[in-house]
Amino acid sequence: MVIHLEFMNTMIALFDLGGGQILLILALILIFFGARKIPELAKGLGQGIKEFKKATREVTDEIQNASEEPPKRVSPPSAPTQAQNQAPAASQNSSSTPTGTQS
């Protein structure tokens, strides 16, 4: 909570706004949008900020996870097994037609 208040104090100091100016701005917002529209605007603004924070958190987590993972080792291709070597030979014998018989 302290960090949030410090941020707000910094923002107010940045624009050099006093109490009178803040009340004037709030009154103008109330006149422009009306009392019914302000909660809807605040809700939409809050959801937008929430989505933005979630996206930035996901990106920073992904960057940290990528830097912590060791590089993946690629294993060399394995030699064909005996069963794989016999399969092509069996298919070659069955596909051959006897010589001498033609239709």
C-alpha positions in Angstrom: 0.0 0.0 0.0 2.9 2.3 0.7 4.3 1.9 -2.8 0.9 2.7 -4.3 0.6 5.9 -2.2 4.2 7.0 -3.2 3.3 6.5 -6.8 0.2 8.6 -6.5 2.2 11.4 -4.7 4.8 11.3 -7.5 2.1 11.6 -10.2 0.4 14.5 -8.4 3.8 16.2 -8.0 4.6 15.5 -11.6 1.6 17.5 -12.8 1.8 20.0 -9.9 -1.8 19.5 -9.0 -3.3 20.9 -5.8 -6.5 20.0 -4.0 -8.5 22.7 -5.8 -7.4 21.5 -9.3 -8.2 17.9 -8.5 -11.7 18.8 -7.3 -12.2 20.8 -10.5 -11.1 17.9 -12.6 -13.4 15.5 -10.7 -16.4 17.9 -11.1 -15.7 18.2 -14.9 -15.6 14.4 -15.2 -18.9 14.2 -13.3 -20.5 16.8 -15.6 -19.2 15.1 -18.8 -20.0 11.5 -18.0 -22.7 11.7 -15.4 -23.0 9.7 -12.2 -24.2 6.5 -13.9 -21.4 6.3 -16.4 -18.5 6.8 -14.1 -18.6 3.3 -12.4 -18.7 1.7 -15.8 -15.7 3.7 -17.0 -13.8 2.9 -13.8 -14.6 -0.8 -14.2 -13.4 -0.9 -17.8 -10.2 1.0 -16.8 -9.6 -1.4 -13.9 -10.0 -4.5 -16.2 -7.7 -2.9 -18.8 -5.0 -2.3 -16.2 -5.5 -5.9 -14.8 -5.0 -7.4 -18.3 -2.0 -5.2 -18.9 -0.3 -6.3 -15.6 -1.1 -10.0 -16.4 0.5 -9.7 -19.8 3.6 -8.0 -18.5 3.9 -10.6 -15.7 3.6 -13.5 -18.2 6.3 -11.9 -20.4 8.7 -11.4 -17.5 8.0 -15.0 -16.3 8.7 -16.4 -19.8 11.9 -14.4 -20.0 13.1 -15.6 -16.6 12.1 -19.2 -17.4 14.0 -19.1 -20.7 17.1 -17.8 -19.1 17.0 -20.5 -16.3 16.4 -23.5 -18.5 19.6 -25.3 -19.7 19.9 -25.7 -23.4 18.3 -28.9 -24.7 20.6 -31.6 -26.0 19.8 -33.2 -29.3 20.4 -36.9 -29.3 22.0 -38.5 -32.4 19.6 -40.6 -34.5 19.4 -44.2 -33.4 20.5 -47.0 -35.6 17.7 -49.1 -37.2 16.7 -52.2 -35.3 16.8 -55.7 -36.7 13.0 -55.7 -37.0 13.1 -52.6 -39.1 15.8 -54.1 -41.4 13.7 -57.2 -42.0 10.5 -55.4 -42.8 11.6 -54.0 -46.2 13.0 -57.4 -47.3 9.7 -59.2 -46.6 7.7 -56.6 -48.6 10.1 -57.0 -51.6 9.5 -60.8 -51.7 5.7 -60.5 -51.6 5.5 -57.9 -54.3 7.5 -59.9 -56.9 5.5 -61.8 -59.5 6.6 -65.1 -60.8 8.4 -64.9 -64.2 7.0 -66.8 -67.1 3.3 -66.2 -66.3 1.8 -63.3 -68.1 -1.8 -62.6 -68.6 
